[in-house]
Amino acid sequence: MKDTSPPILPLQVVRNGTPSRKDQLSEEEEVNLQLYGCQLIQDAGILLELPQTTISNGQIIFHRFYMKKSMKEFCVRHVAMASLFISCKIQETHRSLFHYLQVFIDLIYPELYYISPEIVDLLKSHLIRTERYILVELGFTFYNIELPHQYILFVMHILEGHEDLTQTAWNYCNDALRSSVLSLSTKPQVIACGAVFMSAKDHTRALPENPPWWQLFNTTREDLEFVETHLKEMYSRPKASYKDVLRENSPSRVGLADIESQIDNNKKLKITEEARESKRRGYEDQGIRNYYNAGSSSGYSSSSSSSYSGQRPPPSSSRGGHRYQKHVSDHKRR
């Protein structure tokens, strides 16, 4: 059967050969906007109560689109919004369009209380237009995205990992997909093994090394250390922030002035503290806790204490013993 999964791209292409870099965007600006866009997708996914698979698929669509188009052409906020929207359709985790737009408006413009129908209509037009651009550029090929999370469960099943070890590895996988380097130039099973490798260090758990456990997954020690190094570099960065790098003639500029004008008008409305408290209570009624108190993110920190630990992996279906040695024997017979 022909392999129709997206190809693994060369590391040098992902780092230095993107349309944004060719468009004179610096590496620092590009990485900052990549992390910001993926953080926006993650935060919106949590507020919309989407499963992690939907969120992760949206992040990969986001990265793949920017291998085709420049960040100076398409607004990171609009692409993030459209990428998650497409992922919701693929994963059949639909949400009402108004609720979807409301969540993104609250994340992008947290100081805005009143959301007028005009703002919703304008953002809806931007969402649909950007969705079409993504579908055309990526050729509607969204059904073969492999996530590292599925390998996490398989690896931990073989190694008989405990729930805390699995949870931390799962969190590392969530963080890894914010990076285009790991999402596009690293195989999913390598990311999964790297996440398990880091999780075992965090929990001071010894994993089998005779033979090395990672060899069962066609992975090398160098691969694991590459994932670890890249994630630690990401955690050392300050919190990502939005920066407008769009050209004046870019497609995303169409109608953007109208949106900004409407938002400026709404910001001038006098809002009482009672109204703000009512808005906070409204979110709490939807089951979203500590969002306004703690903020959507406090920057990049180690996943062992990740803010997103609520995105839990499904429980292991089996607790059988001696799985590692059995798989070693099977591996040697091949």
Stockholm file with secondary structure:
# STOCKHOLM 1.0

chainA/1-334         MKDTSPPILPLQVVRNGTPSRKDQLSEEEEVNLQLYGCQLIQDAGILLELPQTTISNGQIIFHRFYMKKSMKEFCVRHVAMASLFISCKIQETHRSLFHYLQVFIDLIYPELYYISPEIVDLLKSHLIRTERYILVELGFTFYNIELPHQYILFVMHILEGHEDLTQTAWNYCNDALRSSVLSLSTKPQVIACGAVFMSAKDHTRALPENPPWWQLFNTTREDLEFVETHLKEMYSRPKASYKDVLRENSPSRVGLADIESQIDNNKKLKITEEARESKRRGYEDQGIRNYYNAGSSSGYSSSSSSSYSGQRPPPSSSRGGHRYQKHVSDHKRR
#=GR chainA/1-334 SS CCCCSCCCCCHHHHHHCSHHHHTTCCHHHHHHHHHHHHHHHHHHHHHTTCCHHHHHHHHHHHHHHTTTSCTTTSCHHHHHHHHHHHHHHHTTCCCCHHHHHHHHHHHHCTTCCCCCHHHHHHHHHHHHHHHHHHHHHHTTCCSCCCCTHHHHHHHHHHHTCCHHHHHHHHHHHHHHTTCHHHHHHSCHHHHHHHHHHHHHHHTTCCCCBTTBGGGGGTCCHHHHHHHHHHHHHHHTSCCCCCCCCCCTTSGGGTTHHHHHHHHHHHHTSCCCHHHHHHHHHHHHHTTCCSHHHHCSCCSCCCGGGCTTTTSCCCCCSCCCSCHHHHHHHHHHHC
#=GC SS_cons         CCCCSCCCCCHHHHHHCSHHHHTTCCHHHHHHHHHHHHHHHHHHHHHTTCCHHHHHHHHHHHHHHTTTSCTTTSCHHHHHHHHHHHHHHHTTCCCCHHHHHHHHHHHHCTTCCCCCHHHHHHHHHHHHHHHHHHHHHHTTCCSCCCCTHHHHHHHHHHHTCCHHHHHHHHHHHHHHTTCHHHHHHSCHHHHHHHHHHHHHHHTTCCCCBTTBGGGGGTCCHHHHHHHHHHHHHHHTSCCCCCCCCCCTTSGGGTTHHHHHHHHHHHHTSCCCHHHHHHHHHHHHHTTCCSHHHHCSCCSCCCGGGCTTTTSCCCCCSCCCSCHHHHHHHHHHHC
//
